[in-house]
Amino acid sequence: MSDISTPKPDLADAARALDVADQAISRAIKFLAATGGADTHQVAAYDLAHGAAGIRMARAALEYGTHGETEARIACAFSADALAELETRVAGRARGWGLEAGFLADAAAFIDIWRDPDVLASMATVPGDRHLDSDFEMVADTFRRFAEDKIAPVAEHVHRINGDIPDEVISGLADIGGFGLSVPEEYGGFAEGGEGDYMAMVIATEELSRASLGVGGSLITRPEILTRALVKGGTEEQKRHWLPRLASAEILAAVAVTEPDFGSDVAGCKVAARPVGADGADGADGWLINGVKTWCTFAARANVLMLLARTDPDRSAAHRGLSIFIVEKEVADGKGFVLAQDPSTLGRPAGSPPGRMEGRPIDTLGYRGMHSYELAFENWWVPSANLIGGPDGLGKGFYYQMEGFENGRLQTAARAVGLMQAAYEAALDYASNRVVFGSPIVDYQLTRVKLARMSIVIQAARQFAYQVARMMAKGEGSMEASMVKAYVCRAAEWVTREALQIHGGMGYAEEFPVSRYFVDARVLSIFEGADETLALKVIARRLLG
């Protein structure tokens, strides 16, 4: 089947259709806010958050559509899908949104044109250009070559045996500057301040994730989170000590925030840090850490942990009683470890109890290579110099952490884009070569519509991520970072599922990487802010507020 012509795209018509959706969303926001808010209407608020995110992403696609006719077709097709998704979320529940049935009637003609199967089938193999300038194309080429040469050849092996990331991947990524993208130049990194830093991180993350989510996609995220916390709140001495070592990968970082009883609700953090003096009495020469953290990714291989702990024992202080510590540790066995502190060699207070850290690995369906752990701390001593911000940083840990976590959500969206891109390419290649009933399956309308919708959502997600990166460089885009993370990570589950389905039985076989893409995608809506928490506690609250 050859490509057929599609209707001439009209971005003004698309914008008018999205205006109809925005008006409905505004009415729903007013209705939910006036009748109890997100906590009372959780289902409606959740669907509102995702529906609004889709429409916001469609707006970003319209900007992309100004580059040319192919791009405009992609923008129109994604906008129609986002509108149809919003309508589906409201179907049968319009009264609970404060809307009437048929609230998108004025957009119906546009939706009909751009969701037509023949129109979509004609777009199956036309994914559109990214439209990056030459500097960012160079970033993409550099990280793509590295990912193809160093990560892709080991990705399947690491996944199958639940192995460790090879040292040559880490050292190679350090050599091309991967760990220094967000470290300011004056501290040994490559960040110049401004839009370029955020864009480079998004582009690099996509290319690494395209080769492997577990081996490459998250390697630069953990040091990025610690870096941003240090840049935001660290003392000058801390910046000069830690940032160059993070940029060069002399030290590798993990993040210890989540606890068994508290995931996204970090204000409930129980892990405690108690100040102790040199004589073992209460003081401020150091801190003793006690408690349990979980889902600490890369904890064994890391040299330092960015640990959020309660420094104010008054639980009513909530997030205002939390501080961040840089916890040094030895590189440990990826299969589980127990570390001990020797008071005579670590400068611990005289007479203080010995310190102990135990790491229990948590086996997972996918996202293998970095490994996650439950960490138990018993009197683990941290010098006062490792409290981020020093005395002025007490009680500010939540805010320093969020400096990195908001960008981490954007990076997670970029990981999802890279993973979706790999799945789409695999599906297109398989469909082009697999003959069923006398024809390659890429010739069948159903296959082509699937491929088209996959490529359309990938490009729209990519362009929204770029837009959010530019916003964050200006100190804006906090809600949009949550929107892009929530929407795109859900989309990745669908794209990888369809890619596996196009492979048929071979998609279920581990010998094809598409099976890895499918299980890897499932984690994206869970980490860096669970989907439900982002939708209800961040997106919906800010919309309603």
ChimeraX attribute file (.defattr): number of C-alpha atoms within 10 A of each C-alpha:
attribute: neighborCount
match mode: 1-to-1
recipient: residues
	/A:1	13
	/A:2	7
	/A:3	16
	/A:4	12
	/A:5	10
	/A:6	17
	/A:7	10
	/A:8	11
	/A:9	21
	/A:10	15
	/A:11	19
	/A:12	11
	/A:13	14
	/A:14	24
	/A:15	17
	/A:16	14
	/A:17	23
	/A:18	23
	/A:19	17
	/A:20	16
	/A:21	23
	/A:22	15
	/A:23	13
	/A:24	18
	/A:25	22
	/A:26	13
	/A:27	15
	/A:28	22
	/A:29	23
	/A:30	16
	/A:31	18
	/A:32	23
	/A:33	19
	/A:34	10
	/A:35	12
	/A:36	10
	/A:37	20
	/A:38	23
	/A:39	14
	/A:40	12
	/A:41	16
	/A:42	16
	/A:43	16
	/A:44	22
	/A:45	28
	/A:46	22
	/A:47	20
	/A:48	26
	/A:49	28
	/A:50	26
	/A:51	25
	/A:52	24
	/A:53	25
	/A:54	26
	/A:55	24
	/A:56	19
	/A:57	29
	/A:58	29
	/A:59	21
	/A:60	22
	/A:61	30
	/A:62	24
	/A:63	16
	/A:64	23
	/A:65	22
	/A:66	13
	/A:67	14
	/A:68	12
	/A:69	14
	/A:70	18
	/A:71	25
	/A:72	23
	/A:73	27
	/A:74	29
	/A:75	31
	/A:76	30
	/A:77	30
	/A:78	31
	/A:79	33
	/A:80	27
	/A:81	21
	/A:82	25
	/A:83	25
	/A:84	18
	/A:85	17
	/A:86	23
	/A:87	18
	/A:88	13
	/A:89	17
	/A:90	21
	/A:91	13
	/A:92	10
	/A:93	15
	/A:94	17
	/A:95	13
	/A:96	17
	/A:97	21
	/A:98	16
	/A:99	16
	/A:100	14
	/A:101	13
	/A:102	13
	/A:103	16
	/A:104	21
	/A:105	12
	/A:106	14
	/A:107	22
	/A:108	15
	/A:109	13
	/A:110	21
	/A:111	23
	/A:112	12
	/A:113	18
	/A:114	24
	/A:115	20
	/A:116	14
	/A:117	16
	/A:118	18
	/A:119	20
	/A:120	26
	/A:121	27
	/A:122	19
	/A:123	25
	/A:124	22
	/A:125	15
	/A:126	16
	/A:127	20
	/A:128	20
	/A:129	12
	/A:130	14
	/A:131	11
	/A:132	13
	/A:133	8
	/A:134	9
	/A:135	11
	/A:136	16
	/A:137	14
	/A:138	13
	/A:139	17
	/A:140	21
	/A:141	15
	/A:142	14
	/A:143	21
	/A:144	22
	/A:145	13
	/A:146	19
	/A:147	25
	/A:148	16
	/A:149	13
	/A:150	19
	/A:151	29
	/A:152	18
	/A:153	13
	/A:154	18
	/A:155	24
	/A:156	21
	/A:157	13
	/A:158	20
	/A:159	23
	/A:160	14
	/A:161	10
	/A:162	20
	/A:163	19
	/A:164	20
	/A:165	23
	/A:166	15
	/A:167	9
	/A:168	11
	/A:169	19
	/A:170	20
	/A:171	15
	/A:172	14
	/A:173	24
	/A:174	18
	/A:175	13
	/A:176	15
	/A:177	16
	/A:178	26
	/A:179	28
	/A:180	29
	/A:181	25
	/A:182	26
	/A:183	26
	/A:184	21
	/A:185	16
	/A:186	13
	/A:187	18
	/A:188	16
	/A:189	21
	/A:190	18
	/A:191	20
	/A:192	14
	/A:193	13
	/A:194	15
	/A:195	16
	/A:196	18
	/A:197	19
	/A:198	24
	/A:199	23
	/A:200	23
	/A:201	25
	/A:202	26
	/A:203	26
	/A:204	27
	/A:205	31
	/A:206	30
	/A:207	30
	/A:208	31
	/A:209	29
	/A:210	28
	/A:211	28
	/A:212	33
	/A:213	30
	/A:214	25
	/A:215	28
	/A:216	28
	/A:217	27
	/A:218	24
	/A:219	26
	/A:220	26
	/A:221	25
	/A:222	22
	/A:223	30
	/A:224	27
	/A:225	24
	/A:226	29
	/A:227	28
	/A:228	22
	/A:229	24
	/A:230	25
	/A:231	21
	/A:232	17
	/A:233	22
	/A:234	22
	/A:235	19
	/A:236	11
	/A:237	11
	/A:238	19
	/A:239	22
	/A:240	14
	/A:241	12
	/A:242	19
	/A:243	27
	/A:244	22
	/A:245	18
	/A:246	24
	/A:247	28
	/A:248	20
	/A:249	22
	/A:250	12
	/A:251	18
	/A:252	23
	/A:253	29
	/A:254	27
	/A:255	24
	/A:256	26
	/A:257	24
	/A:258	22
	/A:259	22
	/A:260	12
	/A:261	14
	/A:262	15
	/A:263	20
	/A:264	19
	/A:265	14
	/A:266	18
	/A:267	18
	/A:268	19
	/A:269	25
	/A:270	22
	/A:271	21
	/A:272	22
	/A:273	26
	/A:274	19
	/A:275	20
	/A:276	22
	/A:277	17
	/A:278	16
	/A:279	13
	/A:280	16
	/A:281	14
	/A:282	13
	/A:283	13
	/A:284	15
	/A:285	18
	/A:286	24
	/A:287	26
	/A:288	20
	/A:289	27
	/A:290	22
	/A:291	18
	/A:292	23
	/A:293	27
	/A:294	22
	/A:295	21
	/A:296	25
	/A:297	22
	/A:298	26
	/A:299	30
	/A:300	29
	/A:301	21
	/A:302	21
	/A:303	20
	/A:304	24
	/A:305	25
	/A:306	25
	/A:307	23
	/A:308	26
	/A:309	27
	/A:310	28
	/A:311	23
	/A:312	19
	/A:313	14
	/A:314	9
	/A:315	16
	/A:316	11
	/A:317	14
	/A:318	17
	/A:319	20
	/A:320	18
	/A:321	21
	/A:322	29
	/A:323	27
	/A:324	33
	/A:325	26
	/A:326	25
	/A:327	20
	/A:328	18
	/A:329	17
	/A:330	12
	/A:331	16
	/A:332	16
	/A:333	14
	/A:334	20
	/A:335	16
	/A:336	16
	/A:337	16
	/A:338	13
	/A:339	16
	/A:340	14
	/A:341	18
	/A:342	13
	/A:343	16
	/A:344	10
	/A:345	7
	/A:346	11
	/A:347	14
	/A:348	27
	/A:349	20
	/A:350	13
	/A:351	11
	/A:352	17
	/A:353	17
	/A:354	15
	/A:355	20
	/A:356	18
	/A:357	20
	/A:358	18
	/A:359	25
	/A:360	18
	/A:361	23
	/A:362	15
	/A:363	13
	/A:364	13
	/A:365	12
	/A:366	21
	/A:367	26
	/A:368	25
	/A:369	27
	/A:370	26
	/A:371	25
	/A:372	23
	/A:373	25
	/A:374	21
	/A:375	23
	/A:376	19
	/A:377	20
	/A:378	17
	/A:379	20
	/A:380	23
	/A:381	29
	/A:382	24
	/A:383	21
	/A:384	18
	/A:385	17
	/A:386	19
	/A:387	24
	/A:388	28
	/A:389	26
	/A:390	18
	/A:391	12
	/A:392	12
	/A:393	19
	/A:394	18
	/A:395	21
	/A:396	18
	/A:397	27
	/A:398	21
	/A:399	19
	/A:400	25
	/A:401	24
	/A:402	14
	/A:403	21
	/A:404	22
	/A:405	22
	/A:406	22
	/A:407	26
	/A:408	23
	/A:409	25
	/A:410	31
	/A:411	30
	/A:412	31
	/A:413	32
	/A:414	32
	/A:415	32
	/A:416	33
	/A:417	30
	/A:418	28
	/A:419	32
	/A:420	32
	/A:421	25
	/A:422	21
	/A:423	27
	/A:424	25
	/A:425	17
	/A:426	20
	/A:427	26
	/A:428	20
	/A:429	13
	/A:430	20
	/A:431	22
	/A:432	14
	/A:433	12
	/A:434	14
	/A:435	13
	/A:436	11
	/A:437	6
	/A:438	7
	/A:439	13
	/A:440	15
	/A:441	22
	/A:442	27
	/A:443	16
	/A:444	14
	/A:445	17
	/A:446	15
	/A:447	20
	/A:448	25
	/A:449	22
	/A:450	22
	/A:451	28
	/A:452	25
	/A:453	21
	/A:454	25
	/A:455	25
	/A:456	28
	/A:457	28
	/A:458	25
	/A:459	23
	/A:460	28
	/A:461	30
	/A:462	27
	/A:463	21
	/A:464	28
	/A:465	30
	/A:466	23
	/A:467	21
	/A:468	28
	/A:469	28
	/A:470	19
	/A:471	18
	/A:472	21
	/A:473	16
	/A:474	11
	/A:475	10
	/A:476	13
	/A:477	19
	/A:478	19
	/A:479	19
	/A:480	24
	/A:481	27
	/A:482	26
	/A:483	32
	/A:484	28
	/A:485	32
	/A:486	30
	/A:487	22
	/A:488	30
	/A:489	28
	/A:490	20
	/A:491	22
	/A:492	31
	/A:493	22
	/A:494	17
	/A:495	29
	/A:496	29
	/A:497	19
	/A:498	22
	/A:499	29
	/A:500	26
	/A:501	17
	/A:502	23
	/A:503	22
	/A:504	12
	/A:505	9
	/A:506	16
	/A:507	22
	/A:508	16
	/A:509	14
	/A:510	13
	/A:511	12
	/A:512	15
	/A:513	20
	/A:514	29
	/A:515	22
	/A:516	29
	/A:517	27
	/A:518	25
	/A:519	17
	/A:520	24
	/A:521	26
	/A:522	19
	/A:523	18
	/A:524	27
	/A:525	24
	/A:526	15
	/A:527	15
	/A:528	21
	/A:529	23
	/A:530	16
	/A:531	22
	/A:532	18
	/A:533	17
	/A:534	24
	/A:535	26
	/A:536	24
	/A:537	18
	/A:538	17
	/A:539	28
	/A:540	29
	/A:541	19
	/A:542	13
	/A:543	18
	/A:544	17
	/A:545	10
